[in-house]
Amino acid sequence: MDEGMLFVLIILFAFVLPIVIIGTWTSHKKDMAKLNANLNDSEKSNIKNELAAVKSRLEVLEAIVTDKKYQLSEEISGLRSAEKSSMN
């Protein structure tokens, strides 16, 4: 091997190879950060959708409980229970 070829190999291993490795590692880190950001957005979207569904169900339950027919039914059930317990 002549001195010129040896010099090229030294330059290659000393400068070019570390730059390629650092560039690849940095690119990988950026890709992983983007992937994590997308997952976080997806998780946020899922949580928002679930919260909206829970709010909707809560509104339905509030409407049922505040309905006069429901209250009347509860009062009748309470009176029946009181009547049964007074008979015993």
C-alpha positions as MATLAB code, in Angstrom:
seq = 'MDEGMLFVLIILFAFVLPIVIIGTWTSHKKDMAKLNANLNDSEKSNIKNELAAVKSRLEVLEAIVTDKKYQLSEEISGLRSAEKSSMN';
ca = [
       0.000    0.000    0.000;
       1.388    3.368   -0.879;
       1.307    6.460    1.318;
      -1.506    8.109   -0.699;
      -3.859    5.171   -0.169;
      -3.000    5.039    3.529;
      -3.704    8.764    3.872;
      -7.135    8.333    2.209;
      -8.018    5.484    4.560;
      -6.963    7.504    7.607;
      -9.077   10.476    6.448;
     -11.977    8.125    5.764;
     -11.920    6.517    9.205;
     -10.975    9.661   11.118;
     -13.428   12.142    9.604;
     -15.939   10.748    7.140;
     -17.068    7.666    9.048;
     -17.852    9.545   12.303;
     -19.758   12.205   10.349;
     -21.859    9.526    8.629;
     -22.529    7.775   11.943;
     -23.517   11.023   13.689;
     -25.745   12.008   10.735;
     -27.497    8.635   10.771;
     -27.981    8.770   14.550;
     -29.366   12.338   14.377;
     -31.749   11.386   11.586;
     -32.962    8.408   13.596;
     -33.578   10.620   16.656;
     -35.585   13.102   14.547;
     -37.682   10.304   13.074;
     -38.383    8.897   16.531;
     -39.382   12.347   17.827;
     -41.825   12.755   14.904;
     -43.259    9.304   15.569;
     -43.734   10.100   19.263;
     -45.414   13.407   18.389;
     -47.814   11.589   16.061;
     -48.619    9.027   18.732;
     -49.244   11.754   21.252;
     -51.601   13.523   18.837;
     -53.389   10.237   18.231;
     -53.705    9.616   21.962;
     -55.022   13.147   22.480;
     -57.589   12.594   19.744;
     -58.717    9.317   21.322;
     -59.063   10.950   24.737;
     -61.071   13.844   23.283;
     -63.404   11.431   21.499;
     -63.881    9.356   24.641;
     -64.557   12.469   26.719;
     -67.167   13.641   24.207;
     -68.875   10.232   24.399;
     -68.894   10.334   28.208;
     -70.361   13.855   28.181;
     -73.081   12.718   25.811;
     -73.994    9.773   28.043;
     -73.987   12.024   31.096;
     -76.412   14.423   29.408;
     -78.756   11.515   28.681;
     -78.561   10.300   32.283;
     -79.193   13.823   33.602;
     -82.241   14.099   31.368;
     -83.586   10.784   32.657;
     -83.007   11.583   36.332;
     -84.513   15.062   36.124;
     -87.548   13.793   34.213;
     -90.734   14.111   36.281;
     -91.864   10.587   35.318;
     -88.632    9.156   36.723;
     -89.034   11.108   39.959;
     -92.659   10.002   40.283;
     -91.636    6.383   39.707;
     -88.982    6.677   42.431;
     -91.508    8.162   44.861;
     -93.984    5.343   44.165;
     -91.250    2.743   44.676;
     -90.316    4.422   47.945;
     -93.919    4.409   49.134;
     -94.300    0.738   48.213;
     -91.129   -0.115   50.136;
     -92.362    1.858   53.150;
     -95.759    0.129   52.950;
     -94.148   -3.325   52.830;
     -91.871   -2.577   55.764;
     -94.767   -1.216   57.882;
     -96.766   -4.409   57.250;
     -93.975   -6.612   58.605;
];
